[in-house]
Amino acid sequence: MTLKMAKYRLRPILQNVDPNPPRSTDIAIPRSDPPVNFDAQGFIEVEPRRHRDHNEQQHTPSADPTRRKLKPTAPSNRTALVAGAIAGTTVDLSLFPLDTLKTRLQAREGFLSSGGFRGIYRGVGSALVGSAPGAAFFFLTYESTKSLLSSPTGPLGGQLGHDLGLLKTKPAVDPTDGKVVRGQSGALAHMIAASAGEVAACAVRVPTEVVKQRAQAGQFGGSSARAFFDILAQRRAPGGLATVFRELYRGWSITILREVPFTVIQFPLWESLKRYSRTRNMGLEPSALESAVYGSAAGAAAAGLTTPLDVLKTRVMLSAEREPAWKLVKEILRENGVRPFFSGMGPRVMWISIGGFIFLGSYQAVVNNVEGRGKI
């Protein structure tokens, strides 16, 4: 039989093959076969199989369904709210005892007089009331502000934002779909977004912090409820509800003064570590564990640097009378020098380091799970 007689004109046959063949003898071309083309005469030409290295196929970005191109995207508002609430509640429940010990070390009465190691869960009720909404408001504001500053259609999302340092990279057109991809937020954008987030969160956090710290320090028998109702009772004072409001928000300014520098250090550092991870992993979002480790390192650095502000905030909230922060600073320096400003630094760094691990790890886990971003 000649070669010409051995060739079969298979094009019309293959075109009419049932896509769901009933018999195993039907013609089928496995997906793993080499490419199949038809020559000018209608005959099948099978290209030689190209042998590839198995490891090369396995580690290309397209072979891994969890790989994503490096497109900076922000979580949706709903995701930020849910993830923030879960993260805030988780970290406050886990680390409340350490927070209590830190508060008692910083109290004017001293550690033992404030309760020592007794009742380390005093005030946990007020903490739970404020943790979920406070963290939710923070991340909602943080992610929204970050997106606003890097939006390609916004006034700061293009060349101007890049020149001002808000964007690390300028917006670009994605060649695959023609859509404009927002630029990556820079450190300055993270600082602004984190500051805005803290101001929003403190609207919820400060009143619960006042009640919590009074209970932690042993005031009102260590009861959050009694501490809260004592503040409410001041509505009978000459100032009425305005007095209650001022008492609930005692230490607002010093809390902002402490939290804003803290987040200005922590969040840009956390974001830069995550960006480094994406660069090394071909755009894959950091896992929850990676984000937790980065959050722990960033939190420890920020906690140590802002301990003096934390001491001052605690003294303001626990003082019997309303006193300006500058007067308390003079009083502390006159009586004990600078040493009290670093009281509780060890527990604070430990608490926030572990807290950063739990808080930002939990947040990343929820975001990755809800929005399908890489590994949980």
C-alpha positions as CSV (number, residue, x, y, z in Angstrom):
1,M,0.0,0.0,0.0
2,T,1.5,3.3,-1.0
3,L,1.9,6.3,1.3
4,K,-0.6,8.2,-0.8
5,M,-3.2,5.4,-0.3
6,A,-2.5,5.3,3.4
7,K,-3.5,8.9,3.9
8,Y,-7.1,9.5,4.9
9,R,-8.9,12.7,4.4
10,L,-10.1,13.1,7.9
11,R,-11.3,16.7,8.0
12,P,-15.0,16.1,7.3
13,I,-14.9,13.0,9.5
14,L,-13.6,14.9,12.5
15,Q,-16.0,17.8,11.9
16,N,-19.0,15.4,12.3
17,V,-17.8,13.5,15.3
18,D,-20.3,13.4,18.2
19,P,-18.8,15.5,21.1
20,N,-20.2,12.8,23.5
21,P,-19.2,9.6,21.8
22,P,-21.1,6.5,22.9
23,R,-18.3,4.0,22.1
24,S,-14.7,3.9,23.1
25,T,-13.7,3.2,19.4
26,D,-14.8,6.7,18.3
27,I,-12.0,9.0,17.2
28,A,-10.8,11.4,19.9
29,I,-7.8,13.5,20.3
30,P,-6.6,13.7,23.8
31,R,-5.9,17.2,25.3
32,S,-2.4,16.2,26.0
33,D,-1.6,15.4,22.3
34,P,0.6,17.7,20.2
35,P,-1.1,20.4,18.1
36,V,-3.0,19.2,15.1
37,N,-3.2,21.1,11.8
38,F,-4.6,20.5,8.3
39,D,-2.4,20.9,5.3
40,A,-3.4,22.6,2.1
41,Q,-4.8,19.3,0.7
42,G,-6.9,18.6,3.7
43,F,-4.7,15.9,5.3
44,I,-3.8,15.8,9.0
45,E,-0.3,16.9,9.9
46,V,0.7,16.1,13.5
47,E,3.5,18.3,14.8
48,P,6.3,16.5,16.6
49,R,5.7,16.4,20.4
50,R,7.8,19.1,22.1
51,H,9.2,17.8,25.3
52,R,9.0,20.3,28.2
53,D,10.5,20.2,31.6
54,H,7.7,19.2,34.0
55,N,8.9,21.6,36.6
56,E,8.9,24.5,34.1
57,Q,5.2,23.9,33.5
58,Q,4.3,23.5,37.1
59,H,5.8,26.8,38.3
60,T,4.6,29.2,35.6
61,P,2.1,31.8,36.8
62,S,-0.6,30.5,34.4
63,A,-0.3,26.9,35.8
64,D,-1.1,28.0,39.3
65,P,-4.8,29.1,39.6
66,T,-4.0,31.1,42.8
67,R,-1.5,33.4,40.9
68,R,-2.7,36.8,40.0
69,K,-1.2,39.6,38.0
70,L,0.1,42.4,40.2
71,K,-3.0,44.6,40.1
72,P,-3.4,46.7,43.2
73,T,-7.0,46.3,44.3
74,A,-8.8,47.3,47.5
75,P,-11.3,45.0,49.3
76,S,-14.9,46.0,48.9
77,N,-16.5,48.1,51.7
78,R,-18.5,45.1,52.9
79,T,-15.4,42.9,53.0
80,A,-13.5,45.6,54.9
81,L,-16.3,46.0,57.5
82,V,-16.6,42.2,58.1
83,A,-12.9,41.5,58.1
84,G,-12.2,44.5,60.4
85,A,-15.0,43.5,62.9
86,I,-13.8,39.9,63.1
87,A,-10.1,40.9,63.5
88,G,-10.9,43.5,66.2
89,T,-13.0,41.1,68.3
90,T,-10.5,38.3,67.9
91,V,-7.5,40.3,69.0
92,D,-9.2,42.0,71.9
93,L,-10.5,38.7,73.4
94,S,-7.1,37.0,73.0
95,L,-5.0,39.7,74.5
96,F,-7.2,41.4,77.0
97,P,-5.2,40.1,80.0
98,L,-1.9,41.6,78.7
99,D,-3.7,44.9,78.1
100,T,-4.9,44.9,81.7
101,L,-1.4,44.3,83.1
102,K,-0.1,47.2,80.9
103,T,-2.8,49.5,82.2
104,R,-2.1,48.7,85.8
105,L,1.7,49.3,85.3
106,Q,1.0,52.7,83.9
107,A,-1.6,53.7,86.6
108,R,-0.6,56.5,89.0
109,E,-1.6,54.3,92.0
110,G,0.9,51.6,90.9
111,F,0.6,48.0,89.7
112,L,-0.3,46.3,93.0
113,S,-2.7,49.0,94.2
114,S,-4.5,48.8,90.9
115,G,-5.1,45.1,91.2
116,G,-1.9,43.4,90.3
117,F,-2.6,40.0,88.7
118,R,-6.1,39.8,90.1
119,G,-9.1,40.0,87.9
120,I,-7.2,40.4,84.6
121,Y,-10.5,40.2,82.6
122,R,-12.1,43.3,84.4
123,G,-13.5,45.6,81.8
124,V,-13.7,43.0,79.0
125,G,-17.4,43.8,78.4
126,S,-16.8,47.4,77.3
127,A,-13.8,46.2,75.2
128,L,-16.1,43.8,73.3
129,V,-18.7,46.5,72.7
130,G,-16.1,48.8,71.0
131,S,-13.8,46.3,69.4
132,A,-15.9,45.2,66.4
133,P,-17.3,48.5,65.3
134,G,-14.0,50.3,66.0
135,A,-12.0,48.0,63.9
136,A,-14.7,47.9,61.2
137,F,-14.8,51.7,60.9
138,F,-11.0,51.8,60.8
139,F,-10.6,49.4,57.9
140,L,-13.6,50.8,56.0
141,T,-12.1,54.3,56.2
142,Y,-8.6,53.0,55.6
143,E,-9.4,51.0,52.4
144,S,-11.8,53.7,51.1
145,T,-9.3,56.5,51.5
146,K,-6.5,54.4,50.0
147,S,-8.7,53.6,47.0
148,L,-9.7,57.3,46.6
149,L,-6.2,58.5,46.6
150,S,-5.1,55.9,43.9
151,S,-8.3,56.0,41.7
152,P,-7.3,56.5,38.1
153,T,-10.3,58.8,37.6
154,G,-9.5,60.9,40.7
155,P,-7.5,64.1,40.8
156,L,-4.6,62.5,42.6
157,G,-4.7,59.1,40.9
158,G,-2.5,60.0,38.0
159,Q,0.7,61.9,37.4
160,L,0.0,64.4,40.1
161,G,-0.4,61.7,42.7
162,H,2.8,60.0,41.5
163,D,4.7,63.4,41.7
164,L,3.4,64.0,45.3
165,G,4.5,60.6,46.4
166,L,0.9,59.2,46.9
167,L,1.5,56.6,44.2
168,K,4.5,54.2,44.0
169,T,3.5,53.4,40.4
170,K,1.4,55.4,37.9
171,P,-1.8,54.0,36.4
172,A,-1.4,51.8,33.3
173,V,-3.5,50.1,30.7
174,D,-3.8,46.4,31.1
175,P,-2.9,44.9,27.6
176,T,-5.1,41.9,28.2
177,D,-8.4,43.7,28.6
178,G,-7.7,47.4,27.8
179,K,-8.8,48.5,31.3
180,V,-6.9,51.2,33.3
181,V,-5.3,49.7,36.3
182,R,-4.8,51.9,39.4
183,G,-1.3,52.7,40.5
184,Q,0.1,51.1,43.6
185,S,-0.3,53.3,46.7
186,G,2.8,54.7,48.2
187,A,3.9,55.2,51.8
188,L,2.4,58.7,52.0
189,A,-1.0,57.4,50.9
190,H,-0.9,54.7,53.5
191,M,-0.1,57.3,56.2
192,I,-3.0,59.5,55.2
193,A,-5.4,56.6,55.0
194,A,-4.3,55.1,58.3
195,S,-4.6,58.5,60.0
196,A,-8.2,59.0,58.7
197,G,-9.0,55.4,59.8
198,E,-7.8,56.1,63.3
199,V,-9.9,59.3,63.6
200,A,-13.0,57.3,62.5
201,A,-12.3,54.4,64.9
202,C,-11.6,56.6,67.9
203,A,-15.2,57.9,67.7
204,V,-16.2,54.4,69.0
205,R,-13.0,53.3,70.7
206,V,-12.5,56.3,73.1
207,P,-15.7,55.9,75.2
208,T,-15.2,52.2,75.6
209,E,-11.6,52.7,76.4
210,V,-12.4,55.1,79.2
211,V,-14.9,52.7,80.8
212,K,-12.5,49.7,80.2
213,Q,-9.5,51.3,81.7
214,R,-11.3,52.4,84.8
215,A,-12.5,48.9,85.4
216,Q,-9.0,47.5,84.7
217,A,-7.5,49.8,87.2
218,G,-9.8,48.5,89.9
219,Q,-12.1,51.6,90.1
220,F,-15.8,50.9,90.8
221,G,-15.0,47.4,91.9
222,G,-13.6,46.5,88.5
223,S,-17.1,46.6,87.0
224,S,-17.5,48.1,83.5
225,A,-21.2,48.5,84.1
226,R,-20.7,50.5,87.3
227,A,-18.0,52.6,85.6
228,F,-20.3,53.4,82.7
229,F,-23.3,54.2,84.9
230,D,-21.2,56.5,87.0
231,I,-20.4,58.5,83.9
232,L,-24.1,58.6,82.9
233,A,-25.0,59.8,86.4
234,Q,-23.1,63.0,85.6
235,R,-26.0,64.1,83.4
236,R,-27.5,65.6,86.6
237,A,-24.5,67.9,86.9
238,P,-24.8,71.5,85.7
239,G,-23.5,70.7,82.3
240,G,-26.1,68.0,81.7
241,L,-25.5,65.7,78.7
242,A,-22.5,67.8,77.6
243,T,-20.7,66.7,80.8
244,V,-21.4,63.1,80.1
245,F,-20.1,63.5,76.5
246,R,-16.9,65.2,77.7
247,E,-16.4,62.5,80.3
248,L,-16.9,59.7,77.8
249,Y,-14.5,61.3,75.4
250,R,-11.9,62.2,78.0
251,G,-8.5,61.7,76.5
252,W,-9.8,62.0,72.9
253,S,-7.0,64.3,71.8
254,I,-4.2,62.3,73.5
255,T,-5.6,59.1,72.1
256,I,-5.5,60.6,68.6
257,L,-2.1,61.9,69.3
258,R,-1.0,58.3,70.2
259,E,-2.9,56.3,67.6
260,V,-2.0,58.4,64.5
261,P,1.8,58.2,65.0
262,F,1.4,54.5,65.7
263,T,-0.5,53.7,62.5
264,V,1.7,56.1,60.5
265,I,4.6,53.7,61.5
266,Q,2.7,50.4,61.4
267,F,0.6,50.4,58.3
268,P,3.1,51.7,55.7
269,L,5.6,49.2,57.1
270,W,3.0,46.4,56.9
271,E,2.0,47.4,53.3
272,S,5.6,47.6,52.2
273,L,6.3,44.1,53.5
274,K,3.2,42.8,51.7
275,R,4.3,44.5,48.5
276,Y,7.7,42.9,48.8
277,S,6.0,39.5,49.2
278,R,3.9,40.1,46.1
279,T,7.0,41.0,44.1
280,R,8.8,37.9,45.1
281,N,5.7,35.7,44.5
282,M,4.7,36.9,41.0
283,G,1.7,38.9,42.3
284,L,0.3,36.3,44.6
285,E,-1.4,37.9,47.6
286,P,0.3,37.2,50.9
287,S,-1.2,34.4,52.9
288,A,-2.8,35.1,56.3
289,L,0.3,33.7,58.0
290,E,2.6,35.9,56.0
291,S,0.5,39.0,56.7
292,A,0.4,38.0,60.4
293,V,4.2,37.9,60.6
294,Y,4.5,41.3,58.8
295,G,1.9,42.8,61.1
296,S,3.7,41.5,64.2
297,A,7.0,43.1,63.1
298,A,5.4,46.4,62.2
299,G,3.3,46.5,65.4
300,A,6.3,45.8,67.6
301,A,8.3,48.7,66.0
302,A,5.4,51.1,66.3
303,A,4.6,50.1,69.9
304,G,8.0,50.7,71.2
305,L,8.3,54.1,69.6
306,T,4.9,55.3,70.8
307,T,5.0,54.1,74.4
308,P,5.5,57.6,76.0
309,L,2.3,58.7,74.3
310,D,0.5,55.6,75.5
311,V,1.6,56.3,79.1
312,L,0.3,59.9,78.8
313,K,-3.0,58.7,77.4
314,T,-3.5,56.3,80.3
315,R,-2.8,59.0,82.9
316,V,-5.3,61.3,81.3
317,M,-8.1,58.8,81.2
318,L,-7.5,57.6,84.8
319,S,-7.0,61.0,86.4
320,A,-9.7,62.0,89.0
321,E,-10.0,65.5,87.6
322,R,-9.8,66.7,84.0
323,E,-6.2,67.9,83.4
324,P,-4.5,69.1,80.3
325,A,-1.9,66.7,78.9
326,W,0.9,69.2,79.2
327,K,0.3,69.6,82.9
328,L,0.5,65.8,83.4
329,V,3.8,65.8,81.5
330,K,5.2,68.5,83.8
331,E,4.0,66.6,86.8
332,I,5.5,63.3,85.7
333,L,8.8,64.8,84.9
334,R,8.9,66.7,88.2
335,E,8.1,63.7,90.3
336,N,9.9,60.8,88.6
337,G,11.8,62.1,85.5
338,V,11.5,60.4,82.1
339,R,11.4,56.8,83.5
340,P,7.5,56.6,83.9
341,F,7.1,57.4,80.2
342,F,8.5,54.0,79.4
343,S,6.4,52.1,82.0
344,G,4.8,49.0,80.6
345,M,6.9,49.1,77.5
346,G,7.6,45.4,77.6
347,P,4.0,44.3,78.0
348,R,2.9,46.9,75.4
349,V,5.4,45.7,72.8
350,M,4.6,42.1,73.5
351,W,0.9,42.7,73.5
352,I,0.9,44.7,70.2
353,S,3.4,42.4,68.5
354,I,1.1,39.4,69.2
355,G,-1.9,41.6,68.5
356,G,-0.5,42.6,65.1
357,F,0.0,38.9,64.3
358,I,-3.6,38.1,65.2
359,F,-5.3,41.3,64.0
360,L,-3.7,41.7,60.6
361,G,-3.5,37.9,60.1
362,S,-7.2,37.6,60.8
363,Y,-8.0,40.5,58.5
364,Q,-6.0,39.1,55.6
365,A,-7.5,35.6,56.1
366,V,-11.1,37.0,55.8
367,V,-10.2,39.2,52.8
368,N,-8.5,36.3,51.0
369,N,-11.4,34.0,51.8
370,V,-14.2,36.4,50.8
371,E,-12.5,37.8,47.7
372,G,-10.6,34.7,46.5
373,R,-7.2,36.4,46.8
374,G,-4.6,33.7,46.8
375,K,-4.1,31.4,49.8
376,I,-6.0,31.9,53.0
